[in-house]
């Protein structure tokens, strides 16, 4: 049967058919397909895998997913109130819920990430601007940094319960670390311009007794946001220096590595978190984009499993 097909197909095509139809042909086909899939999806992964950050733009208050390494928006999800500037964003993984807080008027909102329904919860107490939000899944608690202190947030009415003394004149970018169960944040002695001589310091805070430990001083004054990468001692941050860019904060080496340009994205506050959950979209184009991104991830996983099963 093989020789007949080769003769009918002609020599060039016949050789290909003979190669795949002969001994071990099924394995060769699997190997070729798996290789193609892995090449395609490895390239895609350089752009999307493990680099999706959810944030709120400062200028027009849009909820967006972006890639901090390339400095590009991946998807726009929702238009929040453009008359408010949002500094706090946290994800409640136990109940699949987002929380966002605005500067100045101190409003706290909940957002259903699937339906994008926004619910006004309440106003924070008059204790100064809430600079950032974070969520501890182990205690099922939302926390806020405000007035140099840490507070527990009542997600039903936005009431704050203070759990620390003043830790620093300026405390921001509060972020829960899933690897050690501690809070991380930036502190700086005085507010000021980007070239201020006062530099921000990265600190670790024990959520039980609020003891604070300084880890290292950064080279920057204006550095905001600590989006924790799961299962790694790495955060994504935003830096205002002689240019505006995102950075990768590595705890193990106490180094900050510059990434993509911030300007095409427009997210330049504490309102950034790692996105490893589904967020809907108000536009058909973005919904289709999200669908294909999910499909790509599944196909990449399938390609990896495919190779593993065949022992290649």
C-alpha positions in Angstrom: 0.0 0.0 0.0 2.8 2.3 0.9 4.7 1.8 -2.4 1.5 2.3 -4.4 0.9 5.7 -2.7 4.5 6.7 -3.3 4.3 6.0 -7.0 1.0 7.8 -7.4 2.1 10.8 -5.4 5.4 11.3 -7.3 8.9 11.2 -5.9 9.0 14.4 -3.8 5.7 13.8 -2.1 6.3 10.1 -2.0 9.4 10.6 0.0 7.5 12.6 2.6 4.7 10.0 2.8 7.3 7.2 3.0 9.0 9.1 5.9 5.8 9.4 7.9 4.1 6.2 6.8 7.1 4.0 7.4 8.3 2.5 10.6 7.9 4.9 13.5 5.9 7.3 11.4 3.2 7.9 14.0 5.9 8.9 16.5 7.5 11.2 13.9 4.2 13.0 13.2 3.6 13.4 16.9 7.1 14.8 17.4 6.7 17.2 14.5 3.4 18.5 15.7 4.6 18.8 19.2 7.6 20.7 18.1 5.6 23.1 16.0 3.1 23.7 18.9 5.9 24.3 21.4 7.7 26.7 19.1 4.6 28.8 18.4 3.4 28.8 22.0 6.8 29.4 23.5 7.0 32.6 21.5 3.5 33.6 22.7 4.5 32.7 26.3 7.3 35.2 26.2 4.6 37.9 25.8 1.8 36.6 28.0 2.6 33.7 30.3 3.2 34.8 33.9 3.4 38.5 33.0 -0.2 39.6 33.1 -0.8 42.5 35.6 -4.2 44.0 36.3 -4.2 47.7 37.1 -6.2 50.9 36.9 -5.0 53.7 34.7 -4.3 57.0 36.5 -5.5 59.4 33.8 -8.8 57.9 32.9 -9.5 55.2 35.5 -9.8 52.1 33.2 -9.3 48.6 34.5 -6.8 47.0 32.2 -4.5 44.0 31.9 -1.0 44.8 30.7 2.4 43.2 30.2 5.0 45.0 32.3 7.9 43.5 30.3 6.9 44.9 27.0 4.9 47.9 28.3 1.8 47.2 26.4 -1.9 46.9 27.2 -3.2 43.4 26.6 -6.9 44.0 27.3 -9.2 46.8 28.5 -11.9 45.5 30.9 -13.9 48.3 32.5 -14.3 52.0 32.6 -14.5 53.2 36.3 -15.5 56.7 37.3 -13.1 58.9 35.3 -13.6 61.7 37.9 -11.9 59.5 40.5 -8.2 58.5 40.7 -7.7 55.0 42.0 -4.7 54.0 44.2 -5.9 50.7 45.7 -6.7 47.4 44.1 -6.9 43.9 45.6 -8.2 40.5 44.7 -10.2 38.3 47.1 -9.3 34.8 45.8 -11.6 33.1 48.3 -14.7 34.8 47.0 -13.6 35.8 43.5 -14.0 39.5 44.1 -12.0 42.7 43.3 -11.8 45.7 45.6 -10.8 49.2 44.4 -10.3 52.4 46.4 -10.1 56.0 45.1 -7.9 58.8 46.3 -9.3 62.0 47.9 -12.9 61.0 48.5 -12.0 57.7 50.0 -14.6 55.5 48.2 -14.4 51.7 48.4 -15.9 49.6 45.6 -16.2 45.9 44.9 -16.1 44.6 41.4 -17.3 41.2 40.1 -14.4 40.2 37.8 -16.7 38.0 35.7 -19.7 40.3 35.2 -17.8 43.6 35.9 -20.7 44.7 38.1 -19.5 47.6 40.4 -20.9 48.0 43.9 -20.2 51.0 46.1 -19.4 49.8 49.6 -18.8 53.0 51.5 -16.3 55.8 52.4 -13.2 55.2 54.5 -12.9 57.0 57.9 -11.1 60.3 57.8 -7.6 59.1 58.6 -5.8 60.3 55.5 -5.8 58.8 52.0 -5.8 55.1 51.7 -2.6 54.5 49.6 -3.1 50.8 48.9 -5.1 47.7 49.5 -4.1 44.0 49.9 -5.9 40.8 50.7 -4.8 37.9 53.0 -6.5 34.7 51.8 -5.5 32.8 54.9 -7.4 35.1 57.3 -9.9 36.2 54.6 -9.1 39.8 55.5 -8.8 43.0 53.4 -6.1 45.4 54.6 -5.4 49.0 53.8 -2.4 51.3 54.3 -3.4 54.9 55.3 -1.8 57.6 57.5 1.4 55.5 57.8 -0.5 52.8 59.5 -2.1 49.4 58.6 -5.8 48.8 59.0 -8.3 46.0 58.6 -11.1 46.8 56.3 -14.7 45.8 56.8 -15.8 44.9 53.3 -19.5 45.5 54.2 -19.2 49.2 55.1 -15.6 50.3 54.6 -15.0 50.8 58.3 -11.3 50.6 59.3 -9.8 49.0 62.4 -6.2 50.1 63.0 -3.8 47.3 63.8 -0.5 49.2 64.0 1.1 52.4 65.2 2.5 54.8 62.6 5.2 52.8 60.9 6.5 55.6 58.6 5.4 59.1 57.4 4.7 57.7 54.0 3.6 54.0 53.8 2.3 52.7 50.5 2.2 49.7 48.2 1.0 47.2 50.9 1.2 43.7 49.4 0.6 40.3 50.9 3.3 37.7 50.1 1.9 34.2 49.6 5.3 32.6 50.2 5.9 33.7 53.8 2.5 35.2 54.8 4.0 38.6 55.4 3.2 42.1 54.2 5.6 44.0 52.0 5.5 47.8 51.4 7.5 50.9 50.5 8.2 53.6 53.1 9.8 57.0 52.6 10.6 59.7 55.1 9.1 62.6 53.1 7.0 63.0 50.0 8.6 64.9 47.1 9.5 64.9 43.5 11.1 62.0 41.6 14.6 63.4 42.2 14.1 63.9 45.9 17.2 62.9 48.0 14.9 60.7 50.1 14.8 57.2 48.8 12.0 54.6 49.3 12.8 51.5 51.3 11.3 48.1 50.9 10.1 46.8 54.2 8.5 43.5 55.5 5.7 43.8 58.1 4.4 41.0 60.3 0.6 41.0 60.0 0.2 39.7 63.6 2.1 42.3 65.6 2.9 44.8 62.9 6.6 44.7 63.5 8.5 46.2 60.5 11.8 45.2 59.2 13.7 47.2 56.5 15.1 45.0 53.8 16.9 47.5 51.5 16.8 51.0 50.2 15.8 51.4 46.6 17.6 53.9 44.2 14.3 55.7 43.7 12.1 58.1 45.6 8.9 57.6 43.6 8.3 53.9 43.3 4.8 52.5 43.7 2.9 49.2 43.6 4.0 45.7 44.5 2.2 43.1 42.4 3.4 39.8 43.8 4.2 37.0 41.4 2.8 33.8 42.9 5.3 31.2 44.3 8.2 33.5 43.6 10.0 36.2 45.7 9.4 38.7 42.9 7.2 41.8 42.6 6.3 44.0 39.7 6.4 47.7 40.5 6.2 51.1 38.8 9.1 53.6 38.9 9.1 57.4 38.2 12.7 58.3 37.5 14.3 60.2 34.6 11.8 58.1 32.6 8.7 56.1 33.6 9.0 52.4 33.5 8.0 49.1 35.3 10.4 47.1 37.3 11.0 43.7 38.7 11.8 43.6 42.4 13.7 40.5 43.4 13.7 39.9 47.1 16.5 37.2 47.1 19.0 39.5 45.5 17.5 42.8 46.7 17.7 44.2 43.2 15.3 46.1 41.0 15.5 45.4 37.2 13.9 47.8 34.7 11.2 46.5 32.4 8.9 48.1 29.8 7.9 51.7 29.4 4.9 52.8 31.5 3.7 55.5 29.2 1.8 53.3 26.6 0.0 51.7 29.5 -0.8 54.5 31.9 -1.0 52.5 35.1 1.2 54.4 37.5 0.0 54.0 41.1 -0.3 51.3 43.8 -3.4 49.9 42.0 -1.6 46.9 40.4 -2.0 43.1 41.1 -0.9 39.9 39.5 -3.7 38.5 37.3 -4.1 34.7 37.4 -7.9 34.8 37.4 -10.6 35.5 34.7 -11.7 39.1 34.2 -14.5 39.9 31.7 -14.7 42.6 29.2 -17.3 45.2 28.1 -16.3 44.9 24.5 -16.7 42.1 22.0 -13.1 42.5 20.7 -11.6 42.2 24.2 -13.8 39.2 24.9 -12.6 37.5 21.8 -9.0 38.4 22.7 -9.5 36.8 26.2 -11.0 33.7 24.6 -8.0 33.2 22.3 -5.5 33.8 25.1 -7.2 31.1 27.2 -7.2 28.8 24.2 -3.5 29.4 23.6 -2.7 28.6 27.3 -4.6 25.3 27.0 -2.9 24.4 23.8 0.5 25.1 25.2 -0.3 22.9 28.2 -1.6 20.2 25.8 1.6 20.4 23.7 3.7 20.0 26.9 1.6 17.0 28.1 1.7 15.5 24.6 5.5 15.4 24.6 5.7 14.1 28.1 3.3 11.2 27.3 5.4 10.1 24.3 8.6 10.3 26.3 10.2 12.8 23.9 
